[in-house]
Amino acid sequence: MINARNIHKGLMEKDSEYRKEYTDLEEEFAWIDALIKARVNAGITQAELAKRLGVSQPAVAKIESGKNVGIKTLKRYAKAMGYSLTFDLQVIPQARNA
């Protein structure tokens, strides 16, 4: 059986291009993880959230995959679970004087 975690670990160790691309997406992965954790912590299934949003369960899965999700959709997603969505801009130290 193929273990995706082992493959990922191996690629992170041996493939610098893979490692860079993955690292560049870490912030996006963190957002996706936060969405899913919030839903799970609220005890809501994708199907239940879909019902609250008036969309299909696959639409919720698409939101949770991070593919072409707008701010308006993210706000609706959060509100349907009893959350509010906030954004925080932070200065990137090395980019400040660039």
Biopython code that builds the backbone (N, CA, C, O; Angstrom):
import numpy as np
from Bio.PDB.StructureBuilder import StructureBuilder

atoms = [
    (1, "MET", "N", (0.832, -1.173, 0.000)),
    (1, "MET", "CA", (0.000, 0.000, 0.000)),
    (1, "MET", "C", (0.889, 1.253, 0.000)),
    (1, "MET", "O", (1.901, 1.310, 0.698)),
    (2, "ILE", "N", (0.497, 2.231, -0.779)),
    (2, "ILE", "CA", (1.246, 3.478, -0.876)),
    (2, "ILE", "C", (0.873, 4.384, 0.296)),
    (2, "ILE", "O", (-0.306, 4.586, 0.586)),
    (3, "ASN", "N", (1.886, 4.923, 0.961)),
    (3, "ASN", "CA", (1.670, 5.819, 2.084)),
    (3, "ASN", "C", (2.045, 7.232, 1.641)),
    (3, "ASN", "O", (3.224, 7.531, 1.448)),
    (4, "ALA", "N", (1.056, 8.092, 1.481)),
    (4, "ALA", "CA", (1.277, 9.451, 0.983)),
    (4, "ALA", "C", (2.201, 10.250, 1.899)),
    (4, "ALA", "O", (3.008, 11.046, 1.420)),
    (5, "ARG", "N", (2.091, 10.046, 3.204)),
    (5, "ARG", "CA", (2.958, 10.791, 4.130)),
    (5, "ARG", "C", (4.427, 10.430, 3.921)),
    (5, "ARG", "O", (5.297, 11.300, 3.958)),
    (6, "ASN", "N", (4.695, 9.151, 3.701)),
    (6, "ASN", "CA", (6.075, 8.731, 3.467)),
    (6, "ASN", "C", (6.600, 9.294, 2.153)),
    (6, "ASN", "O", (7.757, 9.706, 2.069)),
    (7, "ILE", "N", (5.763, 9.311, 1.139)),
    (7, "ILE", "CA", (6.167, 9.876, -0.150)),
    (7, "ILE", "C", (6.462, 11.364, 0.011)),
    (7, "ILE", "O", (7.477, 11.863, -0.475)),
    (8, "HIS", "N", (5.562, 12.064, 0.697)),
    (8, "HIS", "CA", (5.760, 13.500, 0.933)),
    (8, "HIS", "C", (7.057, 13.743, 1.695)),
    (8, "HIS", "O", (7.843, 14.614, 1.324)),
    (9, "LYS", "N", (7.281, 12.978, 2.754)),
    (9, "LYS", "CA", (8.487, 13.139, 3.560)),
    (9, "LYS", "C", (9.739, 12.934, 2.707)),
    (9, "LYS", "O", (10.698, 13.700, 2.803)),
    (10, "GLY", "N", (9.720, 11.905, 1.884)),
    (10, "GLY", "CA", (10.854, 11.635, 1.018)),
    (10, "GLY", "C", (11.103, 12.755, 0.021)),
    (10, "GLY", "O", (12.246, 13.149, -0.209)),
    (11, "LEU", "N", (10.035, 13.263, -0.565)),
    (11, "LEU", "CA", (10.180, 14.355, -1.524)),
    (11, "LEU", "C", (10.671, 15.625, -0.833)),
    (11, "LEU", "O", (11.486, 16.356, -1.397)),
    (12, "MET", "N", (10.192, 15.898, 0.372)),
    (12, "MET", "CA", (10.645, 17.077, 1.111)),
    (12, "MET", "C", (12.146, 16.991, 1.402)),
    (12, "MET", "O", (12.844, 18.005, 1.395)),
    (13, "GLU", "N", (12.630, 15.790, 1.654)),
    (13, "GLU", "CA", (14.047, 15.607, 1.966)),
    (13, "GLU", "C", (14.929, 15.644, 0.729)),
    (13, "GLU", "O", (16.053, 16.143, 0.787)),
    (14, "LYS", "N", (14.437, 15.123, -0.390)),
    (14, "LYS", "CA", (15.299, 14.903, -1.557)),
    (14, "LYS", "C", (15.075, 15.836, -2.738)),
    (14, "LYS", "O", (15.964, 15.984, -3.576)),
    (15, "ASP", "N", (13.912, 16.467, -2.824)),
    (15, "ASP", "CA", (13.577, 17.263, -4.010)),
    (15, "ASP", "C", (13.413, 18.733, -3.624)),
    (15, "ASP", "O", (12.383, 19.127, -3.078)),
    (16, "SER", "N", (14.432, 19.534, -3.909)),
    (16, "SER", "CA", (14.412, 20.938, -3.497)),
    (16, "SER", "C", (13.291, 21.723, -4.170)),
    (16, "SER", "O", (12.725, 22.626, -3.554)),
    (17, "GLU", "N", (12.961, 21.404, -5.407)),
    (17, "GLU", "CA", (11.871, 22.110, -6.089)),
    (17, "GLU", "C", (10.522, 21.783, -5.431)),
    (17, "GLU", "O", (9.701, 22.673, -5.207)),
    (18, "TYR", "N", (10.308, 20.508, -5.126)),
    (18, "TYR", "CA", (9.087, 20.099, -4.428)),
    (18, "TYR", "C", (8.996, 20.806, -3.079)),
    (18, "TYR", "O", (7.948, 21.339, -2.714)),
    (19, "ARG", "N", (10.116, 20.801, -2.339)),
    (19, "ARG", "CA", (10.158, 21.422, -1.009)),
    (19, "ARG", "C", (9.821, 22.913, -1.099)),
    (19, "ARG", "O", (9.073, 23.422, -0.265)),
    (20, "LYS", "N", (10.363, 23.620, -2.099)),
    (20, "LYS", "CA", (10.081, 25.047, -2.263)),
    (20, "LYS", "C", (8.608, 25.275, -2.581)),
    (20, "LYS", "O", (7.977, 26.147, -1.985)),
    (21, "GLU", "N", (8.057, 24.507, -3.507)),
    (21, "GLU", "CA", (6.650, 24.669, -3.883)),
    (21, "GLU", "C", (5.736, 24.388, -2.687)),
    (21, "GLU", "O", (4.771, 25.116, -2.455)),
    (22, "TYR", "N", (6.040, 23.342, -1.937)),
    (22, "TYR", "CA", (5.235, 23.009, -0.767)),
    (22, "TYR", "C", (5.332, 24.114, 0.279)),
    (22, "TYR", "O", (4.322, 24.530, 0.848)),
    (23, "THR", "N", (6.538, 24.583, 0.526)),
    (23, "THR", "CA", (6.757, 25.639, 1.512)),
    (23, "THR", "C", (6.019, 26.913, 1.115)),
    (23, "THR", "O", (5.456, 27.599, 1.968)),
    (24, "ASP", "N", (6.021, 27.229, -0.173)),
    (24, "ASP", "CA", (5.318, 28.415, -0.661)),
    (24, "ASP", "C", (3.813, 28.327, -0.414)),
    (24, "ASP", "O", (3.139, 29.354, -0.331)),
    (25, "LEU", "N", (3.288, 27.117, -0.296)),
    (25, "LEU", "CA", (1.850, 26.917, -0.085)),
    (25, "LEU", "C", (1.475, 26.706, 1.387)),
    (25, "LEU", "O", (0.305, 26.491, 1.703)),
    (26, "GLU", "N", (2.446, 26.767, 2.269)),
    (26, "GLU", "CA", (2.172, 26.484, 3.685)),
    (26, "GLU", "C", (1.073, 27.370, 4.272)),
    (26, "GLU", "O", (0.237, 26.888, 5.036)),
    (27, "GLU", "N", (1.064, 28.646, 3.927)),
    (27, "GLU", "CA", (0.042, 29.534, 4.464)),
    (27, "GLU", "C", (-1.346, 29.117, 3.978)),
    (27, "GLU", "O", (-2.310, 29.135, 4.742)),
    (28, "GLU", "N", (-1.437, 28.744, 2.706)),
    (28, "GLU", "CA", (-2.724, 28.273, 2.167)),
    (28, "GLU", "C", (-3.157, 26.990, 2.862)),
    (28, "GLU", "O", (-4.330, 26.828, 3.200)),
    (29, "PHE", "N", (-2.218, 26.084, 3.076)),
    (29, "PHE", "CA", (-2.541, 24.846, 3.777)),
    (29, "PHE", "C", (-3.024, 25.142, 5.194)),
    (29, "PHE", "O", (-3.923, 24.465, 5.694)),
    (30, "ALA", "N", (-2.442, 26.134, 5.839)),
    (30, "ALA", "CA", (-2.842, 26.496, 7.202)),
    (30, "ALA", "C", (-4.280, 27.010, 7.222)),
    (30, "ALA", "O", (-5.038, 26.679, 8.133)),
    (31, "TRP", "N", (-4.664, 27.816, 6.228)),
    (31, "TRP", "CA", (-6.040, 28.308, 6.141)),
    (31, "TRP", "C", (-7.019, 27.152, 5.959)),
    (31, "TRP", "O", (-8.053, 27.086, 6.623)),
    (32, "ILE", "N", (-6.677, 26.248, 5.054)),
    (32, "ILE", "CA", (-7.543, 25.095, 4.800)),
    (32, "ILE", "C", (-7.682, 24.261, 6.070)),
    (32, "ILE", "O", (-8.782, 23.838, 6.427)),
    (33, "ASP", "N", (-6.573, 24.030, 6.742)),
    (33, "ASP", "CA", (-6.592, 23.260, 7.986)),
    (33, "ASP", "C", (-7.461, 23.946, 9.036)),
    (33, "ASP", "O", (-8.198, 23.280, 9.762)),
    (34, "ALA", "N", (-7.379, 25.271, 9.119)),
    (34, "ALA", "CA", (-8.193, 26.019, 10.089)),
    (34, "ALA", "C", (-9.680, 25.877, 9.786)),
    (34, "ALA", "O", (-10.486, 25.739, 10.707)),
    (35, "LEU", "N", (-10.056, 25.908, 8.502)),
    (35, "LEU", "CA", (-11.459, 25.739, 8.122)),
    (35, "LEU", "C", (-11.981, 24.379, 8.572)),
    (35, "LEU", "O", (-13.041, 24.274, 9.191)),
    (36, "ILE", "N", (-11.229, 23.361, 8.254)),
    (36, "ILE", "CA", (-11.655, 21.998, 8.569)),
    (36, "ILE", "C", (-11.709, 21.786, 10.087)),
    (36, "ILE", "O", (-12.663, 21.200, 10.598)),
    (37, "LYS", "N", (-10.692, 22.258, 10.803)),
    (37, "LYS", "CA", (-10.675, 22.108, 12.261)),
    (37, "LYS", "C", (-11.854, 22.829, 12.901)),
    (37, "LYS", "O", (-12.460, 22.314, 13.841)),
    (38, "ALA", "N", (-12.185, 24.016, 12.399)),
    (38, "ALA", "CA", (-13.317, 24.762, 12.958)),
    (38, "ALA", "C", (-14.613, 23.980, 12.775)),
    (38, "ALA", "O", (-15.430, 23.894, 13.692)),
    (39, "ARG", "N", (-14.796, 23.408, 11.581)),
    (39, "ARG", "CA", (-16.006, 22.630, 11.308)),
    (39, "ARG", "C", (-16.057, 21.401, 12.206)),
    (39, "ARG", "O", (-17.094, 21.117, 12.807)),
    (40, "VAL", "N", (-14.966, 20.680, 12.303)),
    (40, "VAL", "CA", (-14.921, 19.469, 13.129)),
    (40, "VAL", "C", (-15.132, 19.817, 14.600)),
    (40, "VAL", "O", (-15.878, 19.130, 15.299)),
    (41, "ASN", "N", (-14.482, 20.877, 15.071)),
    (41, "ASN", "CA", (-14.644, 21.298, 16.473)),
    (41, "ASN", "C", (-16.070, 21.726, 16.776)),
    (41, "ASN", "O", (-16.538, 21.599, 17.907)),
    (42, "ALA", "N", (-16.762, 22.236, 15.757)),
    (42, "ALA", "CA", (-18.161, 22.628, 15.933)),
    (42, "ALA", "C", (-19.087, 21.415, 15.865)),
    (42, "ALA", "O", (-20.289, 21.534, 16.102)),
    (43, "GLY", "N", (-18.524, 20.246, 15.540)),
    (43, "GLY", "CA", (-19.320, 19.024, 15.460)),
    (43, "GLY", "C", (-20.244, 18.994, 14.254)),
    (43, "GLY", "O", (-21.320, 18.397, 14.297)),
    (44, "ILE", "N", (-19.816, 19.643, 13.181)),
    (44, "ILE", "CA", (-20.641, 19.748, 11.979)),
    (44, "ILE", "C", (-20.007, 18.953, 10.851)),
    (44, "ILE", "O", (-18.814, 19.093, 10.581)),
    (45, "THR", "N", (-20.796, 18.124, 10.194)),
    (45, "THR", "CA", (-20.303, 17.372, 9.042)),
    (45, "THR", "C", (-20.339, 18.268, 7.803)),
    (45, "THR", "O", (-20.984, 19.317, 7.800)),
    (46, "GLN", "N", (-19.647, 17.844, 6.767)),
    (46, "GLN", "CA", (-19.724, 18.571, 5.501)),
    (46, "GLN", "C", (-21.161, 18.618, 5.007)),
    (46, "GLN", "O", (-21.602, 19.639, 4.479)),
    (47, "ALA", "N", (-21.892, 17.529, 5.170)),
    (47, "ALA", "CA", (-23.285, 17.480, 4.715)),
    (47, "ALA", "C", (-24.150, 18.486, 5.464)),
    (47, "ALA", "O", (-24.975, 19.171, 4.859)),
    (48, "GLU", "N", (-23.962, 18.577, 6.783)),
    (48, "GLU", "CA", (-24.735, 19.533, 7.580)),
    (48, "GLU", "C", (-24.375, 20.966, 7.202)),
    (48, "GLU", "O", (-25.255, 21.815, 7.066)),
    (49, "LEU", "N", (-23.107, 21.229, 7.036)),
    (49, "LEU", "CA", (-22.681, 22.570, 6.645)),
    (49, "LEU", "C", (-23.237, 22.932, 5.271)),
    (49, "LEU", "O", (-23.653, 24.067, 5.037)),
    (50, "ALA", "N", (-23.239, 21.960, 4.372)),
    (50, "ALA", "CA", (-23.798, 22.188, 3.034)),
    (50, "ALA", "C", (-25.259, 22.592, 3.133)),
    (50, "ALA", "O", (-25.709, 23.503, 2.438)),
    (51, "LYS", "N", (-25.998, 21.909, 4.001)),
    (51, "LYS", "CA", (-27.411, 22.222, 4.195)),
    (51, "LYS", "C", (-27.580, 23.650, 4.713)),
    (51, "LYS", "O", (-28.449, 24.388, 4.250)),
    (52, "ARG", "N", (-26.745, 24.029, 5.672)),
    (52, "ARG", "CA", (-26.814, 25.379, 6.228)),
    (52, "ARG", "C", (-26.484, 26.447, 5.183)),
    (52, "ARG", "O", (-27.039, 27.546, 5.202)),
    (53, "LEU", "N", (-25.575, 26.105, 4.277)),
    (53, "LEU", "CA", (-25.155, 27.055, 3.246)),
    (53, "LEU", "C", (-26.059, 27.034, 2.018)),
    (53, "LEU", "O", (-26.008, 27.940, 1.185)),
    (54, "GLY", "N", (-26.894, 25.985, 1.910)),
    (54, "GLY", "CA", (-27.740, 25.844, 0.739)),
    (54, "GLY", "C", (-26.968, 25.411, -0.498)),
    (54, "GLY", "O", (-27.290, 25.789, -1.625)),
    (55, "VAL", "N", (-25.934, 24.602, -0.252)),
    (55, "VAL", "CA", (-25.118, 24.078, -1.351)),
    (55, "VAL", "C", (-24.997, 22.563, -1.190)),
    (55, "VAL", "O", (-25.517, 21.998, -0.228)),
    (56, "SER", "N", (-24.322, 21.913, -2.118)),
    (56, "SER", "CA", (-24.114, 20.465, -2.035)),
    (56, "SER", "C", (-22.904, 20.147, -1.160)),
    (56, "SER", "O", (-22.049, 21.002, -0.926)),
    (57, "GLN", "N", (-22.847, 18.919, -0.686)),
    (57, "GLN", "CA", (-21.683, 18.477, 0.107)),
    (57, "GLN", "C", (-20.396, 18.583, -0.718)),
    (57, "GLN", "O", (-19.373, 19.008, -0.181)),
    (58, "PRO", "N", (-20.412, 18.207, -2.019)),
    (58, "PRO", "CA", (-19.183, 18.387, -2.803)),
    (58, "PRO", "C", (-18.740, 19.854, -2.892)),
    (58, "PRO", "O", (-17.548, 20.130, -3.024)),
    (59, "ALA", "N", (-19.684, 20.789, -2.821)),
    (59, "ALA", "CA", (-19.323, 22.214, -2.833)),
    (59, "ALA", "C", (-18.556, 22.572, -1.561)),
    (59, "ALA", "O", (-17.611, 23.359, -1.606)),
    (60, "VAL", "N", (-18.960, 21.999, -0.430)),
    (60, "VAL", "CA", (-18.239, 22.232, 0.822)),
    (60, "VAL", "C", (-16.846, 21.612, 0.736)),
    (60, "VAL", "O", (-15.867, 22.212, 1.179)),
    (61, "ALA", "N", (-16.760, 20.417, 0.170)),
    (61, "ALA", "CA", (-15.453, 19.775, 0.003)),
    (61, "ALA", "C", (-14.545, 20.643, -0.868)),
    (61, "ALA", "O", (-13.344, 20.740, -0.612)),
    (62, "LYS", "N", (-15.111, 21.265, -1.883)),
    (62, "LYS", "CA", (-14.326, 22.144, -2.760)),
    (62, "LYS", "C", (-13.830, 23.357, -1.986)),
    (62, "LYS", "O", (-12.682, 23.769, -2.148)),
    (63, "ILE", "N", (-14.688, 23.934, -1.144)),
    (63, "ILE", "CA", (-14.266, 25.065, -0.312)),
    (63, "ILE", "C", (-13.093, 24.628, 0.563)),
    (63, "ILE", "O", (-12.097, 25.341, 0.687)),
    (64, "GLU", "N", (-13.226, 23.447, 1.167)),
    (64, "GLU", "CA", (-12.193, 22.948, 2.075)),
    (64, "GLU", "C", (-10.922, 22.513, 1.353)),
    (64, "GLU", "O", (-9.897, 22.272, 1.992)),
    (65, "SER", "N", (-10.983, 22.412, 0.044)),
    (65, "SER", "CA", (-9.772, 22.102, -0.709)),
    (65, "SER", "C", (-9.014, 23.375, -1.069)),
    (65, "SER", "O", (-7.861, 23.322, -1.496)),
    (66, "GLY", "N", (-9.681, 24.530, -0.892)),
    (66, "GLY", "CA", (-9.035, 25.804, -1.149)),
    (66, "GLY", "C", (-9.011, 26.236, -2.599)),
    (66, "GLY", "O", (-8.304, 27.181, -2.949)),
    (67, "LYS", "N", (-9.762, 25.569, -3.441)),
    (67, "LYS", "CA", (-9.733, 25.876, -4.872)),
    (67, "LYS", "C", (-10.679, 27.022, -5.211)),
    (67, "LYS", "O", (-11.896, 26.897, -5.067)),
    (68, "ASN", "N", (-10.115, 28.133, -5.661)),
    (68, "ASN", "CA", (-10.892, 29.287, -6.114)),
    (68, "ASN", "C", (-11.988, 29.684, -5.137)),
    (68, "ASN", "O", (-13.158, 29.783, -5.509)),
    (69, "VAL", "N", (-11.607, 29.908, -3.902)),
    (69, "VAL", "CA", (-12.565, 30.290, -2.875)),
    (69, "VAL", "C", (-12.406, 31.776, -2.597)),
    (69, "VAL", "O", (-11.316, 32.243, -2.264)),
    (70, "GLY", "N", (-13.499, 32.512, -2.735)),
    (70, "GLY", "CA", (-13.467, 33.940, -2.484)),
    (70, "GLY", "C", (-13.747, 34.281, -1.037)),
    (70, "GLY", "O", (-14.209, 33.442, -0.264)),
    (71, "ILE", "N", (-13.464, 35.508, -0.682)),
    (71, "ILE", "CA", (-13.671, 35.983, 0.682)),
    (71, "ILE", "C", (-15.136, 35.884, 1.079)),
    (71, "ILE", "O", (-15.455, 35.488, 2.200)),
    (72, "LYS", "N", (-16.021, 36.241, 0.166)),
    (72, "LYS", "CA", (-17.455, 36.185, 0.462)),
    (72, "LYS", "C", (-17.874, 34.760, 0.843)),
    (72, "LYS", "O", (-18.633, 34.566, 1.793)),
    (73, "THR", "N", (-17.386, 33.786, 0.112)),
    (73, "THR", "CA", (-17.700, 32.385, 0.404)),
    (73, "THR", "C", (-17.128, 31.972, 1.750)),
    (73, "THR", "O", (-17.793, 31.286, 2.526)),
    (74, "LEU", "N", (-15.897, 32.384, 2.030)),
    (74, "LEU", "CA", (-15.278, 32.046, 3.313)),
    (74, "LEU", "C", (-16.042, 32.666, 4.476)),
    (74, "LEU", "O", (-16.183, 32.046, 5.531)),
    (75, "LYS", "N", (-16.531, 33.876, 4.289)),
    (75, "LYS", "CA", (-17.332, 34.521, 5.337)),
    (75, "LYS", "C", (-18.626, 33.758, 5.583)),
    (75, "LYS", "O", (-19.020, 33.568, 6.734)),
    (76, "ARG", "N", (-19.295, 33.319, 4.517)),
    (76, "ARG", "CA", (-20.530, 32.538, 4.661)),
    (76, "ARG", "C", (-20.249, 31.213, 5.361)),
    (76, "ARG", "O", (-21.009, 30.791, 6.233)),
    (77, "TYR", "N", (-19.161, 30.563, 4.978)),
    (77, "TYR", "CA", (-18.741, 29.295, 5.570)),
    (77, "TYR", "C", (-18.565, 29.474, 7.081)),
    (77, "TYR", "O", (-19.103, 28.703, 7.876)),
    (78, "ALA", "N", (-17.809, 30.495, 7.460)),
    (78, "ALA", "CA", (-17.553, 30.750, 8.878)),
    (78, "ALA", "C", (-18.847, 31.060, 9.628)),
    (78, "ALA", "O", (-19.087, 30.515, 10.706)),
    (79, "LYS", "N", (-19.670, 31.922, 9.067)),
    (79, "LYS", "CA", (-20.911, 32.319, 9.729)),
    (79, "LYS", "C", (-21.850, 31.131, 9.931)),
    (79, "LYS", "O", (-22.539, 31.057, 10.948)),
    (80, "ALA", "N", (-21.883, 30.206, 8.978)),
    (80, "ALA", "CA", (-22.755, 29.032, 9.078)),
    (80, "ALA", "C", (-22.369, 28.132, 10.244)),
    (80, "ALA", "O", (-23.167, 27.312, 10.696)),
    (81, "MET", "N", (-21.145, 28.290, 10.725)),
    (81, "MET", "CA", (-20.685, 27.499, 11.866)),
    (81, "MET", "C", (-20.663, 28.309, 13.157)),
    (81, "MET", "O", (-20.293, 27.787, 14.209)),
    (82, "GLY", "N", (-21.057, 29.577, 13.087)),
    (82, "GLY", "CA", (-21.038, 30.408, 14.275)),
    (82, "GLY", "C", (-19.721, 31.121, 14.498)),
    (82, "GLY", "O", (-19.423, 31.544, 15.615)),
    (83, "TYR", "N", (-18.933, 31.258, 13.449)),
    (83, "TYR", "CA", (-17.649, 31.941, 13.525)),
    (83, "TYR", "C", (-17.709, 33.234, 12.717)),
    (83, "TYR", "O", (-18.601, 33.425, 11.891)),
    (84, "SER", "N", (-16.752, 34.110, 12.967)),
    (84, "SER", "CA", (-16.553, 35.256, 12.094)),
    (84, "SER", "C", (-15.178, 35.087, 11.450)),
    (84, "SER", "O", (-14.295, 34.429, 12.001)),
    (85, "LEU", "N", (-15.019, 35.678, 10.305)),
    (85, "LEU", "CA", (-13.760, 35.563, 9.573)),
    (85, "LEU", "C", (-13.021, 36.883, 9.674)),
    (85, "LEU", "O", (-13.588, 37.939, 9.394)),
    (86, "THR", "N", (-11.766, 36.830, 10.070)),
    (86, "THR", "CA", (-10.949, 38.030, 10.139)),
    (86, "THR", "C", (-9.659, 37.791, 9.369)),
    (86, "THR", "O", (-9.212, 36.657, 9.197)),
    (87, "PHE", "N", (-9.076, 38.885, 8.914)),
    (87, "PHE", "CA", (-7.803, 38.827, 8.204)),
    (87, "PHE", "C", (-6.804, 39.691, 8.947)),
    (87, "PHE", "O", (-7.168, 40.681, 9.583)),
    (88, "ASP", "N", (-5.562, 39.312, 8.860)),
    (88, "ASP", "CA", (-4.511, 40.041, 9.534)),
    (88, "ASP", "C", (-3.351, 40.205, 8.556)),
    (88, "ASP", "O", (-2.816, 39.218, 8.051)),
    (89, "LEU", "N", (-2.972, 41.431, 8.295)),
    (89, "LEU", "CA", (-1.812, 41.685, 7.449)),
    (89, "LEU", "C", (-0.603, 41.899, 8.338)),
    (89, "LEU", "O", (-0.649, 42.656, 9.308)),
    (90, "GLN", "N", (0.476, 41.222, 7.992)),
    (90, "GLN", "CA", (1.706, 41.357, 8.761)),
    (90, "GLN", "C", (2.843, 41.676, 7.808)),
    (90, "GLN", "O", (2.905, 41.154, 6.695)),
    (91, "VAL", "N", (3.728, 42.530, 8.255)),
    (91, "VAL", "CA", (4.888, 42.897, 7.448)),
    (91, "VAL", "C", (5.832, 41.702, 7.376)),
    (91, "VAL", "O", (6.108, 41.046, 8.380)),
    (92, "ILE", "N", (6.316, 41.438, 6.176)),
    (92, "ILE", "CA", (7.339, 40.410, 5.987)),
    (92, "ILE", "C", (8.668, 41.138, 6.149)),
    (92, "ILE", "O", (9.015, 41.974, 5.315)),
    (93, "PRO", "N", (9.411, 40.836, 7.201)),
    (93, "PRO", "CA", (10.626, 41.624, 7.500)),
    (93, "PRO", "C", (11.573, 41.818, 6.328)),
    (93, "PRO", "O", (12.012, 42.944, 6.098)),
    (94, "GLN", "N", (11.904, 40.791, 5.586)),
    (94, "GLN", "CA", (12.864, 40.934, 4.498)),
    (94, "GLN", "C", (12.286, 41.685, 3.308)),
    (94, "GLN", "O", (13.044, 42.168, 2.467)),
    (95, "ALA", "N", (10.948, 41.799, 3.211)),
    (95, "ALA", "CA", (10.320, 42.474, 2.075)),
    (95, "ALA", "C", (10.020, 43.939, 2.373)),
    (95, "ALA", "O", (9.679, 44.691, 1.460)),
    (96, "ARG", "N", (10.135, 44.349, 3.601)),
    (96, "ARG", "CA", (9.751, 45.705, 4.009)),
    (96, "ARG", "C", (10.516, 46.775, 3.248)),
    (96, "ARG", "O", (9.919, 47.767, 2.829)),
    (97, "ASN", "N", (11.781, 46.610, 3.063)),
    (97, "ASN", "CA", (12.602, 47.617, 2.387)),
    (97, "ASN", "C", (12.903, 47.276, 0.939)),
    (97, "ASN", "O", (13.736, 47.919, 0.299)),
    (98, "ALA", "N", (12.223, 46.264, 0.429)),
    (98, "ALA", "CA", (12.498, 45.848, -0.950)),
    (98, "ALA", "C", (11.871, 46.779, -1.962)),
    (98, "ALA", "O", (12.010, 46.566, -3.166)),
]
sb = StructureBuilder()
sb.init_structure("model")
sb.init_model(0)
sb.init_chain("A")
sb.init_seg("    ")
for serial, (resi, resn, name, xyz) in enumerate(atoms, 1):
    if name == "N":
        sb.init_residue(resn, " ", resi, " ")
    sb.init_atom(name, np.array(xyz, "f"), 0.0, 1.0, " ", f" {name:<3s}", serial, name[0])
structure = sb.get_structure()
